[in-house]
């Protein structure tokens, strides 16, 4: 099922939450308001009854039963206290005034005025109906001797309808305020959701989560180191490849300075394929500033070890060299075909047969040995190397005892390891009188063993540990990466490199690899 948009979800959530809270508030308000309204009207009724009971004019009118005088005074009072129902009786319980019916009479069974008439006490009959208020107070007349005489009683009543109407008015006002509040809240939610979408570049949370997962997977899978900082020059992003360079906490600051991220933020410049150095490691870095809504927010850098780039370049050069060697072999084979064709045209049949037999002997010596090397990648490397050696009149042989089953090493890695060693052997013998290279391979036991020996000048014993260091070479500047790359790649497969003197007079380089894959770098 398709998920709702964040704006819809937020609006629905806030609406439901607000409605729930509003209902709870209404229930609480109703309970409190009913009690407050009842108390308010009860107090108002008591004050009104006291006012009427102690007014001399009203007491005199009750004493002489002057209804018109009572009506005038009481109606003025009723207008000021929300029109309660007012009844006045004399000391004989005869109705002198009633705001609804001036001719009203009390029934013989009506005893609500008894206590007030007999004892002059106040009565609160509201308990009989919680939503109706009735207060009865005595009416006293001032005497000439400053005394008081009970002449009657007054009843002030607020019926249920009056109280309910007052409560309903308050609820209507509250409802209007609540509806306005809900409308404002809804508008605020919509604007807030829109603001969030702007901050999230218009993406929904599920899209952000998907992008974040993809981003994390990408950062962890790429071999390049990736490092990003904000304008406060604090690291906001670093992937596992970049962390390999950091051995201490202070290395973060040094790496940022070494890569030049500060300059990128200050100058807002783009940098491509520039060389940087950190803790002695040469790096090839690409840097650029980062912007959000055209505002600079930081800088990001991706970098790789320069040796990795050089290793890739060397592998490409070797592949090109192999292609050139195969092309040369094809050209040489065509030349031999032309020779045979020419001998046949000249009817030199014996010479043509002898020429074919000589070539067949060479092929018969080489192909069976090559076929015992069952790994297709190694076969391709050897075949190309044979062509390269043949071009330079170098005699390259595979020893009869050689045999090799298919290996778990990819051709790209084998090209770096085997190709570099064979190329070094070719370079070592190309200027020598004896130009011999011998290759031996076997996978008997638990290891793959490949030995390449040559008839060159060899490597002095005190130099054998130096030739695998990066940049060390006796051939001039810009060299010294071949055996370093060989040993680096061997370490990835838990292999090793051994250098010794060869029986041919030069060097013997042995490549030793585990036959079974044990996990790269384990």
N, C-alpha and C positions, 0 to 999 in steps of 0.2 A: 504494500500500500504506500502511495506517495505521501511523504511527510509534508505537513503544513509549513508554510513560510514562517520565518521568525516573527514577522510583524503580526501575522494572524495568530500565532501561538501566544505572543505576548499580550495581544489585545484580548484573546479569549481567557488567558490566565488571570489578567488583572480584572476583567469583568466578573469572572466567577468569584475571585477573592473579594472584590469590592462588594459584590452582591451578598456574599456570605456575611461579611463584616457588617454590612448595612442592616441585614435582617437581625443579627445579634444586637446591634445598636438600637434598632427599633423596639425589640422586645424589652431591652433594659430601659430604654427611654420611656416606653409606655408604662412600665411598672412604677418608675420613679415619678413620672408626670402625673399619673393618677393620684398617687399619694400627695404630691405637692399641690395639685389642684384642689383636692379635698381639704387639705389643711388650710389652703388660702381662702377657700370659700367659708370654711368653718370659722376662721378668724374674722372674716368680713361680716358674717352673720352675727357673731357675738358682739362685735363693735357696734353694728347697726342696732341690735336689740338694746344694748346699753345706752346708746345715744337717745333712742326713742323713749326708753324707760325713765330717763332722768331729765327729759325736757319738761319744764313747768307748763308750757302751753299745751303740750299733749296730755299731761296729767290732769290739767283743769278740764280739757275737752272730754276726757274719759269720765271724769267725775260728773259732768253735766250731760254726757252722751251727745256731744255735738259732733255729728258725723262730718259735716262740711269742714269744720275747723281741723278735724283729724285728717281728712282727705288732703287738704291743702298742704299741711306740714309733712305728712308721710310721703306724699307723691314727690315732693321736692327732694326728700332724702333718698327715695328709691331711684330717682334718676342718676344719683351720684354713685350708687352701689350696685349697678347692673340689674336693676328691676327685680328684686326678690319678691316672693309672695309674703305680704305682711298682714297679720291678723291681730286685732286688739279686742280684748274682752274686759268686762268690768269685774268687780269683786263677786258678782253673782254668776259669773261665767256666761253672761250674755254678750253676744258678738256686737261690738260697737263699730268696728271697721274691719273690712276684708278687701284686699286690693283687687280681687277677682270678682267678688260678689258682695255688694254692700248689704244685701238682704240675707246673707248666709246666717244660719243658726247651727249651734252645736247639738249633736244628738245626745240623748241622755247617757249613752254608753261611752261618750268621748271624755276620758279622764286625763288628757294630756296636760291640762292646766291645773289639776288638783294640787299638786305639791307647791306650785308657785303661788296659787291663790291662798293656800292654807299656811304655808311656812315662809313665803317670800324668797324661795330658793330658785336658782337657775337650773334649767333642764337642757340636756343635749340629747335629742332623740335621733341623732344621726346613726347610732348603732343599729337601728331597725332596718336601715337600708344604706349600705356603704356608699352608694352613689347619689344619696339625697342628704341634704343638710337641713336641720331644723333646730333652732335655738329659741328657748322661751325664757323671757326675763320679766321680773316684776316691774310694775309702773307705780312710782311713789309720788304723792302730792305733798308739796311743802306746806306746813301749817303756820299759822301766825306766831305760834310760840317756838318757831324754829324746829319743830318736830316734823316727822314724816308719817304719812298715812298711806297704806296700801290700797290703791283704788282699782287695780286690775293687773293684767298681764299682756305682754306683747310677744308674738311669734314671728320670727324671721326665717323664711324657708327658701332654700335654693333647690328646686326639683332636679331629678336625674337629667332631664333634657338640657337644663342650663349647664350642668357640669360636663355632659357629653359634648355639647356644642363647643364649649371652651377647649376641651381636649382635642376635638376634631379640628378646630382652627389651628391649633399648634402643630398637629400632625400634617396638615396641608402645607403650612409654611416650611416645616421640616422636609417634607417630600419634595417641594420645589427646590430647596437648597441642595438636597441629595441628588436630584436629577441634574442640576447644574454642575454639581461636583463630579458626577459620573461622566458628564459630557466633557468637562475640562480634563478629567483623568484620561478618558479615551483619546482625546486630542493629544495629550502629553505622551501617552504610550505610543501613538502612531509616530509622533515627531521623534521620540526617543529611539524607536525601532529604526526609523530612517537614518538617524545619526549613527546608530550602530552599523547599519549596512554601509554607510559611507566610510566608517573606520575599517570595515572588513572588505572594502573594495567591491561591495555589491554581492559578496558571496554569502551563502547560507552556512550555518554551523557544520552541517554534514559535508559541505564542499570544503570548508576549512580543514576539517578533520582528515578528509581524503588527501588534500594537498599536503598537510603536515606529515601524514604517513608516507606519502610518496617522497616528500623532501627528506625525511629521515632515512628512508631506504636508499635514496640517491647519494646522500652524504656519506653513508656507511659503505656504499659499494664502489664509489669512485676511488681510484688510486691516488689522484691528486689531493694535495692538502688544501683545505678551504678555510679561510679565516676572515671574519667580518668584525668591524668595530663601529661604534656609534660616534657621534660628534664629541662626546665626552672622553673618547679614546679608551673606552672599555669594551672588552671582547663580548660580542653578542652571539657569535656563532663560531664553532670550531668542530671540525669533523675528526674521526679517529686517526686518519692519515696525518693530519696536522699535529695531533697530540703526541705522536711518536717522537716529535722533535723536542717536546717539553719534558724535561726531567725534574725541573724545580719550578716553584711558583713564579720566581722572578724571571724565568725564561720567557714568560708571556710578554712582558714589557720589551725584552730584548728582541724577541721575534717580530713584534709590531714595528720596532725601529729599524730592524734589519730589512724588512720587506718594504719599508717606505710608505706605510699607510698614512702616517701623519702628513706627509707631503701631499698625498692624494686629496686628503680632506681640506688642507689649506689652499691648494692651488686648483682643486677640482679638475685634475688632469687624468687622462687615460694612459695606461702603460701596458705595452704588449711585449711579451717574450724578452724581458730584460733579466740579466743575470744578477742574482743577489747571493750573499754569503751569510750563513748563520752557523756559529760554532764549528767553522771549518768546512761545512757542507755547501757545495755550490748548488744554487737553486735557480730554476727558470721560472719567473713570476709574471703573472698578468694581474693588473690592478685597475680598478675603476671606482668612481664615487657612486653612492646609492642615493636615489631621490624618491620622495613620496609627495605627490601633488606638487611637483616642481620645487620641493624644499629639500635641501641636503640633509640626510639623516645619518650618513656614515660612509664607510668604504669597505670594499670586499676584495680579497686577493685569492687567486688560485695558483698553486705552485707545484712543481715536481723537481725531484732530484735531477741535476744536470746529467749525472751518470746514467739515469734511466733513459733520458732523451738520447744520449750518445749511444747507449746500448741498442736502442731502437734504430738509430741511424746506421750503426755497424751491421745490424741484422739485415737491414734493407740493402746496404752495400753488398753484403755477402750474397743475398738473393739475386741481386743484379749481376754479381760476378758469376754465380752459378748459371744464370741464364746466358751470359756471354760465353761461358765455357761450353754449354750445350749447343749454342749457336755455332761455335768454332768447330765442335765435333761434327755437326751437320755439314758445315762447309767442307771439312776435311773428307768426310764420307763421300760427298758429291765429287770432290776432286779425284778420289780413288775410282769412282764409277767412270769418270771421264777417261782416266788412264786405261781402265779395262776396255772401254769402248774403242779407244784409239788403237790399242793392241789388236783387238779383233778386226778393226777395219784394215789394219796393215797385215793381217793374216799371220800375226805373230802369236799363234795359238799356244805354243809351249811357254812363251814368256808370260802370257796372260794367265795360264794355269798356275805357273809358279808364283805369280803375284797374288793370286787369290788364295793359294795354299799358305803363303806367308801371313796374310791377314787373318786367315782362319785359325792359324796356330795361336796368334795373339789373342783373338777373340775366345778361342777354346780355353786358353789359360785364365782369362779374366772372368768370363760370364759364370762358370760353375762356382767360383769363389764368391762372386757377388750374389748369386742365388742362395748361398748358404746364410746370407744376411737377410733374414725374413722381414725385418722392419722396413716398411716402404719409405719412411722419411730418411732413415740412414742410407738406404740404397740410393735415393735421389742425391743426397749430399756427396756420397762417394763417387757416383757417376759424374756429377758436375766437377768435382775435384780432379778426377781422372782426366777430364778434358782440359782443365786449366793446366794441369801438370804436363800433359802431352804437348800443349802449345809451347811450353818452355823446355821441351826435351828432357823432362824429369821422369825418371823411371819410378812409378808408384805401383807397389804390389800389395795384394792382400794375402797374408800368410795362409798356407794350406789348412792349418789347424783352426782357422777362424770359423765361428758359427754363432748366430745370434737369433733368438726368437723375438717376436714383436714385443716392444717395450711400452711402458705407461708414460714415457716422456713425450710431450708434444713436440712436433717438428720445429716449432719456433724456438723452444729452449735447446733442443739438440743442435740446431743450426748455430746458436751462440757457442755452445760448448765444443762440439766436434769441429764445426767449421772454422772457428778461430784457431784451434790447435793445428789443423791441417794447413791453413793459410800461413801460419808462422813457420811450419816445416818447409813449405814451398819457398818462402822468402829466404829461409836459412840456407837452402841448397842451390838456389838459382844462379849464384855466381861461383859455385864450386865446380871443380873438374868432375868429381863423382857426385852425380845428382840422383841420389837414391832416397826413397821414402818407403818405409814399411809400416803396414797397419795390421794390428792383431785385435780381434774382438772375441769375447766369450761371455757366456752367462751361466757357466757351470758353477754350482753353489748358490749362495744367497745374493751375490752381487753381479752387476754388469761391469765388466772390465774392458776398457778400450785403451790400447797402447799405440802411440804414433811416435816412430823414431825416424831420425834423418841422419844424413851424412855431412851435416854442416859443421860449424866450428864448435857447437855445443854451448853449454852454459856453465860458467865456473861455479864450483861448489858454494863459495861464499856469496854468490849472487842468486842462487836458486830460491831463496826466501824473499828476495826483493822484487823479482819479476812479476809477482802477483799483486804488488802494490799499485794503487791507482797513480797513473802518470809516469811510472818508472819505465824507461826504455833506453836502449843503446842506439836507437835508430833516428834520434833527433826529436825536436819539439813536436807537440801535437800528437804524440803516440803514447803507448803505455796503458791502453785500456783493454786490449784483447784478453790477456790472461786474468786481469782483474774482473772482467765481466764473466769469464769462464768460472772463476772460483765463486763469484757472487751467485751465479745461477746454480752451481753445484750445491751451495749451502741451502738453497730453497728446497732441494730434493734430498737433503741429508747425505750428500755425496762429498767426495774429497778429490784433491788434485795432488799428484806426486810427480816430482821432477828428478830425473837421474841421468847418468851418462849412457849413451847408446853404444851397442856393439858396432854400429855403422860408423861411429866416430863423432857423432853429434849428440843431440839431446834426445832423451826418451821421456815423453810426457804421458802419464797414465791418468785416465778418467775412471773413477770408481763410483758407481751408483747402486743404491739398493734395488734389487730386482723387483720387490713388491713395494707398492706405494704405501708410505707410512704417514702421509699427511705433510703437506708442504710446510717447511719451517718448524716441524715439531721436534 
